[in-house]
């Protein structure tokens, strides 16, 4: 292990030299999981999972968490951060308890939460700890019953978890272990209200851990998590990308990106390999999904507005290998682990280098090989230079001649013959095969315009370099060498054709004769007139030489009187003459005086509205400053009604809808009164006490059976007939027993 990996920056108390030396000896003895002092059940789960040696982040984070310290850990994607908090959680919780929730894991997306839940089951299969999954879009009734089953750990997304807390009035006083997975995304997304409210309801005495692949710009957000003397572990300083990852970049126009994507999927990527395609908006997801279906490429898609059940089904299709391509937005850019994933394609290049790291981090995980392909248009070149500066890796430009030893991180072009074939096929698809594609393409164009408004800009240095960059000098990318048969002579000739520019144009000739392009349009450029202008110029030059003292005044007179002849008056027939400018040219420029009232109305600003509709709009749409994005954002205040909670924050009133009370009445569940905090739980009781908010009886088969037995044991007033029946039954049973004994 290198010295850089062992560097741990934090705020810790100084230890005696003897203790530190003894710990160093223990580390030298064993660097595996066996040397961390874990229990046998936890070690069995680790070995069964296939982990032999801990990764660098696990080697540093797990001992710190076991010591009870708050940890902020930063490491690249695929380095095993999930095991860093699950393994110490199993070791600290040890056995299942009926005292309520003791651990909480919050994730930004449902896919990441599902993945963490599966990982919990795999690692903790030999422990009796229970975990439940709380996701938005699932049935709330089933979530009520799962929380009543007294789980040890809750893995949830913030929105639905806060909804259940408020709805059930759930107490979190027993939580001692809190994890924020992909913490930078949690605190930068629209989870501000939910995170503040959840943190307020958590106890002050707890252990908090934050795990992420990148450190956010606004690190002040982490202070909201309630950390106390945290230990900061950073392994993302030097190795931001794994060594087993190969990055390829292709220069193409925006109009040709769809054809370029199909070229890469058909010609470069091997058939049967799993590929994820990242796009900017959900409109592009649907359009690319239809085009790939038409091209015969098996694919599925994911985006945030998709129904939760459809998202679950589509993700399962891809993970099981039924389809080869998954088209997604940035919803799948964080934390998702697909073990057999081979390649990633950036259809739209990410505007932030950290987002690129998260996207391509889906491949080349746990030592496997992987490839990342990126399509870069002219407008996205500046973001590529930003990535080059962020990673500190050299960017190689593909040469016109074929390279014997192609290098990684190369920018090249796609062969024109392959690209033109796919473009022609797409044109046929737009016109003949599927008419809806043309409308979807227009929708994608409009959506991308809106996306560009919110896309952050690149650095000034990268913009300057992008302006100087000439894409026409690029050669074919080395990944297409085996596919194309174009010779180097043909490539050099095509490159010369691209860079060819004529020496003189018609505008240069006009400048030589002091004539404007406007005169050419009206037909006043005649050889005779040009000859007259030449003669007058020569006269002016000769007179300037004779009269040196008054040269400037004389030149002005000559220029004003002689050099510019009167324009030849042309006869214009209004029936056949077509003007070069529209009739409302002056109106478009704002120089017309006829529609002064309209201009005044356009320039006016309504400070206070005077009708009901506009007043309602002014109330609902308010611009507020967003510190994370550093810009004003429209916030709708009328559609969601809010109420002030106990913590002083405003939460939606829909969180307290009374659904839980109806569920309790429907299932005939009896709630216990809250136990005092001073009471201690006796583990030897047959019926252990339960925390506040949890129930004693659940409406299941065995619960109803036990309730019947309890009711039978209670004294009930019986009638004479019922007493006689019971006596007759007892006598019959006695006779049967006597016969059996005789035999």
N, C-alpha and C positions, 0 to 999 in steps of 0.2 A: 504494500500500500504506500503510495507516494506521500510526501510531506504536505502537499497541497490538500489532499483528501483528508488528512488528519487535523487540519486547521479548523477549530471550532471557536467561533467568536461569540461571546455572551457575557452575562453578568453572573458570576458565581463566587461563592466564598472560597477563600484560600484554604487548602487542606494541608495537614502535616505531611512532612516529607516521607515518613514511614508508610502512611496510607497510600500515597501516590505511587511509591515504589512497589508496594505489594500489588496494587491494581495493574501496574505495568507488567509485572511478572505473570499475572493471570492471563493478560492479553497475549503475552508471548507464548504461553503454553498452548492455548487453543484459540484460533480465530474463527471457529465455526459457531453454530448455534448451541453446541453442547457446552461451550465455555461461557454462556450468558446466564447460567443458573436457571434455566426453564424447567418446568415440570414435565413429567413423562408423557402425559396426555397431549400437551402442546407440541412436544418434540415429535410424537408419532404423527400428528397432523401435518407438521412441516415436512417430514420425510415422505409421507404419502403423497403430498403435493408435488414432490420432485425437487425440493430445494436442498442442495448439498452444502453450499457455502453462501454466506450472506453477501449481499452487494455492498459497495462502499457506504451508501446512505444508510443501509440497515445496520452496518457495523458501528456507525456513529450514533444513530438516533435511538435504537432500541435500548442500549444501556442508560441513556439519559432519561428516557421515558420510564424505565423501571425504577430509577432513583426518585421518581415523583416530581420531576422538573417540567416546567412549561417549555415547549420546543417549537421553534419556527424553522422548518426544513425546506430547502430549495435544492432540487436536483432535476436533471433532465428527464424527459418522458421515457417510460419503460425501464426505470432504474429500481423499481420495487418499493415505491413509497407506500402503497396500500398495506403491505405486510409490516411496515414500520409502526403502524398504530394498532393493527389487529393482534399481532403477537403479544405485545405488552398488555393489551386489553384482556386477552384470555388468561394471562398470568395473574393479573390483579383481581379480576372478578372470580376466577377459579370455579365456583360452583353456582348452580342456579339458586336464586333466592326469590321468595314471594313478596319481597319488600318494595317492588316496583322497579321502574326504569333506573338503571345505574350508569348507563353509557349512552351517548348520543353522537351520531355521525351525520353531518349535513353535507349534501352534495348539490352542485348547481343545476344538474340535468338529471332527468329520470334514467337515461341510459347508464350514466355513471353510478347512480344509486343502485340500479339492478346488478351491475357488475360487482360492486362492493358487497352486496348481499350474497351473491353466489360465492364470492371469495371467502366470506365469513363462514358459510356452510362447509366449504372444502377444508379450510384450516382448522375449524373447530368441530370436526365430525366426532372426535373422541372426547369432547367435553359435553356436559349437559346444559351449556348456555343456550339461551333462546334469543333470537333476533326477529324483528318484524320490519316490514318494508312499507313505508308510507309515501305514496306518490299522488300527485294531482291527476284527476281524471278517473281514478278508481272509485269503486263504490264506498261511500262513507260508512254504511252499515257494517260491512265486513271489517273496515278499519276500527270501528268501535269495538267489535268483538275481539279483534287481535290485540288491542291495547288492554282489554279486560283479562286477557290470558296471562297477565303479569310477565312481560318479556324482560330480559336483562339489558338488551340494547335495541335502540330504535335507529334505523337508517332511513333518512327522509330528505325530501326537498323542502326548503324553508316555507313556501307558501301554504301547502296543505298541512304541514305540521303545526303552524301557528293557528290555522283554522280549527284543527282538532283541540288544541290547547284551550282556545277561547270557548269553543262549543261545549267541551266536556268539563271545563274548569279544572283541567288536569294539573296536578301538583308535580313539580320537578325538583322537590327538595332533596331527593335521594340521589340525584345525578352527581357523579364524582369524576366522570371521564368524558370530555367534550372534544370532538375532532371536526375541524373545518377542512374538508377535502377540496382541492383547487381553490384555495382561499382568496387569491386575487380576483378570480371570476365571481366568487360569492359577494365580495364587497364592492365590486365595480358594476355588477349587473343591477337590475331593478329590484334588488332584495333589501333595500335600505330599511324600509319600515318593518319588514318581517324580522330581519336580523336584530334590530334594536329591541324589539319587543321580546324576542326569544331570549336574548342575553340578559334582559332585565329580570326575567322569571327564573333564570338559573341561579343556583346558590353561589355565594361568594367563595366558599372553600371548594375548589374544584381544580382539576388538572386540565389544561387547555393545550391543544396541539394544532398547528397550522401547517399544511403541506401544499406545495405548489411547485410547478416547473419553472416559473419565472417570478421575479420580484416586481411588484407593481411600482408605477411612478409615484403614486400617492401612498407612501408607506404609513401615513398617519391613520389610514383606515384600519390597520392591524391593531392599533391601540384600543379600538372599540371592542375587541374580543375579550378584554379583561385579562391580559397576560400579566403575570407577576414574575419579575426577574427571569425573562426567557433566555434560553440558549439558542443562538442562531447558528444553523449548520448550512453552509453553502457549498455545493459541489457543481454549480452551473456556471462558474466563472470562466473556465478554460474549455471544457468539452460541452459546448451547447448542443452539438449534433453527434450522434454515435459514429464511430469509425467505420461501421459496417453499412452505412447509408451512402448511396450514390445519388448525386443531384444532377439533373439534366434540365437545361433551359432552352426553349424554342422561341424564336422571334417570329411573329406573324401579325397580321392585321386583325382588328376586332371582327370584321366581317367573315374572316376565314377561320375563326377559332373552332367553330363546330366541325368543319371539315378536318382541321388539324387534330381534334380530339379523336375522330373516327380513324384517322391515319395511325395514330399512336396505338389505339386499342387493337387495330387489325394487323399492323405491320411490325410493331416493336415489342409489345407485351405478348408473352406467350399465352396461347389459349389454355383456359382452365385455371389461370392464376387469379387470385382475388385482388380487386382494385377498388379504391375509394376515390371519387371525383368530387372535389370541393368547388362550389359555385357561390355567387354572392347572394342571390335572392331565391325565394321559393318558386317564382315564375320561371326562372332558368331551370330549376329542378324538374318541373313538369314538362317543359319543352324538350329538354335533353332526354328525359325518360322516353318520350314518344319517338324521338328520332332514333335512339338506340334500339328500341323495339322494332322499328321499321328496317333498320340495318341488320337485324338478325343477331344482336348482341343481348344476351340475357342480363337483365338488370332490375333493380328495385330502387326505391328512393325514400328519403327521410327529410322532414323539416318540422319546425316547432308547432305550426298550426295544424298539423296532421292529427287525426284522432289517435288517442293513446293506444287503442287496440290495434289499429293499422300500423302504428310505429313499432309495436312489439312484434307483429307478424312479419313485417318487412325486415326488421333487424335479425329475426330468427332465420329467415330465408337465406340471408347473406352469410351468417355465421355457420350455417349447416352446409354451405356450398351449393345450394340449389341454383343460385345466380352468381355471375362472375363480377358484376359491377354494382356498386352502391353509390348513387348520386345524392349528395347531402349538402346542407349549408354548414355553417360553423358550429352547429349544435353538436356535431360529433368530433369536433377538433380537440376536445379536452378529455383526457383520462380513459377513453374507450380502448379496451385491450381486445384485439382480435388476433389470436395466436398465429393463424396461417395467412395473415395479410402479406401480400408481396409488394404492392406498389401503391403510390398515391399520386393523383394528378391534380394540380392547381389550375382549374379552368380560368378562374379570375385570380390574379396574383394578390396575395394578402398585403394590405397597406402597412402593416406593422411587422417588423422582423420577429417579434415574440410570437405572433400568431402563426407565422411560417414554421417556427420551431415546434409549436403544438401540433400543427397539421401533419408535418412529415414525421413527427414522433409516433404516429400510429404504426409505422413500419420499423424494421430493424430493431425490434425489442428483444431483450434477453439474449443478445448475441447472434440473432438471426440476420440474414442479409436482406436488404430492401432497397428500393429505388423510388425516387421522387421526380416526377416530370412536371414542369411548369411552363404554361403558355404565357408569353409576355408580349403585349402590344406596345405601340409607341408611347402611349400615355403612362404605361406601367413600368417603363425602363428606369425611371427615377427611384421607384421602390426597390428594384433589383440592386441598384447601387447602394441604397440604404442597408439592404441585407448584407451586401459585401462588406460594408464598413462595420456592421454590427458583429458579424462572425469573425472578421479578420482573416478571411480566406481569400486567396487570389482568384479572380474571375478570368477564365481563359476564353478567348474568342476563337471560334472554329475557322481554320484557314481554308482557302479555296482548294488547295491540293489535299489529297487524302493523307491523314496522319497515321504513322505506323503504330505509335503508342498514344492512343487518346487518353486525355486526362479528365479527372473529375471536375465538377463545377464548371462546365463548358456551356457557352452560349452559342447556338448555331441556328440554322434555318432548316425547314422541311423541304424536300425536293419538290420542285414546281409541278412535275408531271404527276406525282402522286396526289398532290394537293388539288390540282385541276380536275382529276377524275372524281374525287369526292365532292367537289363543288358542283360539278355537272349533275351528279346523282341527287344532291340536295335540291337543286333547282327543279328537277323532275318531281321530287317529292312535294315541293311547295305547290307546283302547278297542277300535276296530274293525280298523284296518289292521295294526298291528304290536304284538303283545303284548309283545315283548322290550323295547320302549322304556321301559315302566314299571319293569322291573327295572334297566335301565341308569340310569334317572333316580335310583332309590334308591341305586345304587352311586356316582353322582356326588355325591349329598348326603353320604354317609358319607365319601367321599374329600375333599370340601371342608371337612368338620369337622376332619379330620386336617391339612389344609393351613392352616387358621386357627390351629392350635396353634403352627406354626412361622413364621407370618407376623409380621414385626416390627410393633410398634405405631407409631402416628403421634405427632407432638409434642403436648405438652399444649395449646399455643395452638390448634392445628388441631382438636383434640378439643373444646375449649371453643366454637370458632366453629361446629363441626358441630352441636352441641347447640342453638345459637341459630338455626340455619338452618331455614327453613320451605320445604319443597319444594312445598307446595300453592300458593304464590304465583307459581310459574313459569308462563310461557306456552309456546306451541308454539315449537319450535326453528325458526329461519329456513330451514333446509334442507328443511323439509316444507311451506313456503308454496305451492309450485307443485303439491303433491300433494293437499292437503286443501282443501275448500271451506267450512270452518266460518267463520261470521261472527264478528266481534269481540264482538257483543252476546251470542251464545251462549257464547263463551268466558268472558266476565265473569260470566254467570249461573252457569255450572258452577263457576267459581272461588268464587263466593259460597256455593254449596251445599257445597263442600268445607270452607270455613272456618266453616260455621254450627255454633253450639253453643247449646243451650238455656240459659236463665238459671237455672232452678231444677230440681233433680232430687229424687227421692224421698228421697235421703240427706240433702239440706239440710233437708227437712221433719222428718225424724227427729231431726236435731240440734236443731232449734228446740224440740221437745217433750222433750228429754233422753231420747231413746229410741235404742236401738241397732238395727242391722240384724238382729241375732240374734233379738230379740224379735219382729220382723216375721215371720220365718220360722216361729216357733211360733204365730203367730196371736194374740198378746196386745195388738195395737194396735187398741183399740176407742174410739169417740167418748166413751162415758161415762167411761172411765178417764182419757182426756185431759182432760175437763172437771174431774174431781176433782184432777188434778195442777195445773191452772191455779189452782183455788181455794186449794190448799195453798201454792202459790207466793205468791199475793197475801197470805195470812195471814202468811207468813214475812217478806215485805217490810214489812208494817205493823208487826209486832212489832219488826223491826230498827230502824224509825224511832223507836219509843217508848223502847227500851232501847239508847241509844247506847253507854253505858259497857260493857255486857256483850254487845255485838253479835256478836262472834266466837264466844263460847261458846254463845250462844243459837242462832246459825246452825248450828253443828255439831249441836246436839241436834235441831233441826227437820229437818235433812237426814237424819240417821241414823234418826229415828223416823217421820217423816211423809211426806217427799217420795218415797221409794221404796216403793211398795206391794208386797205379796207377789204373786208371779207366780201367775196363775190355773192351777190344776192341770188338765191336759187328760188325758182318757182316751185311751190309746194301745192300739190293737188290733194285736197282733204279727203277725196274718195279713195285714193290708192296709197296714201302715205301712212306708214306705220311709225309711230314715234318710238324713240329708243328709251323713253322714260314713261312711267305710268302717269295718268291724269292727276292722281292724288299725291304726287311726289312731294309737294310743298306741305301738304297736310301731315304726311308721315314724318317729315323732318320737324314738324312743330312750328313752321314758319307762316302758316295760314292764319288770317285774321277773321275769317268768316265763322269758324266754329270756336270762337273764344269762350263761349259759355261751357262747351264740353270740356275744354282744357282746364277751366277753372274747377269744374266738378271732379275731374280726375285728380287734380292736385289737392283737393280738400281732404281733410282727415277728420273722421268722426271721433271726437273725444268722448262724448256721451251720446248714446243711442236714443232714439225717440220712438221706437216701436218694440213690441214684445219679443219678436224673433231675434232682433239684433241685440237687445238687452240680455237675452238668455245666452247668446253666443259669447258676448263679452264676459259673462260670469263664468262660463264653462272653460273657455280657453284663456289661460293665463301663462305668460312667459316667466319662468323661474330659472335662476342660475344653478347649473349642475356642476359642482366642483370637480367631479371625476372626469367628465368630458370637457370641462372648461368652456362652456358655451351655454347660451340661453335655450331652454327646451320648453315646448308647449306642454302644459299639464292640464288635463281635463279634470275639473273639480266637481262637476255636476252629475256625471253619469254614475259615480261611485260615492255613495253617502258614507261618511265616516263618523266615528265616535271616539272620544278620548278615553284611553284605557287607564288602568291603574298606574302604569309606568309614566303617564303623561304624554304618550305618543298617540297619534291618530291612526286608527285601524278601521277597515271597512265594517260596516254594520252587518253585512251578510255573514260574518264569522259567527255571530250569535243568532242563529235562525230558529233554534228550538228543535232541531232534528234529533238531537241526542235525547231530549226528554221524551219525544214521541217513540224513539227506539226503545227506551227503558220501559215505557208503558206497554209497548207491543210485546216485548219479550218477558214481561213480568219479572224484572230484575230488581232486587232489593239492594239498596245502597247502605253502606255502613256510615256511621258518623265518623267525623275526623278524629283520629287518635292524637293525643297530646304528644309533643316532641320529647317529653321527658320519659315516656314509657319505653321500656326495652322489650324487644320481641323475644319470647321464650321459644327456642327451636325445638323443644321436646313436646310441645303441645300438639294435639292431634289436629286442631284447627288453628293454624298460625294467623296472627292478625295481619291485616292488609293495609296498605297506605290509603290516604284519602283519595276519593274519586274512583276507587276500584270496587268491585262487587263481590258478594259472597256466593251467589248462586247464578249459574248461567243456564240458559234454556237449551240444554242438550239432553240426549237420551239417558245417560247415567245420572245426570243431575236430577231429572224428573223421577227416576227410579229411587234414588236415595231419599228424595223428598216424600215419596209415598210411604217408604218404610218408617220415616220419622213421624208422619201423620198417623200411621197405624199404632205406633207405640204410645200416642197420647191418649189419656182417658176420655172416652166418648160415651154419652148416655145412650143405651141401646134399648130397643123395644123387646117385648116378650118373644115375638117370632124369631128375631135375630138370635136371641139367646138359645132358643130351642134348636135352631139350625146348627149352631156351633156345637151344642152337646151331641147331637146326632152324628155329626162329622167326627168328633173325637171318639165316640163309641165304635164307629165303623173302622177307624184307624187302629183301635186297640184289637179288634177281632182279626184284622189282617195280620197284625204283628204276631198274635198268638199262633195262627196257622203257620206262619213262616218258621217260628221257633220249633213247632212240633215236627215239621218236615226236616 
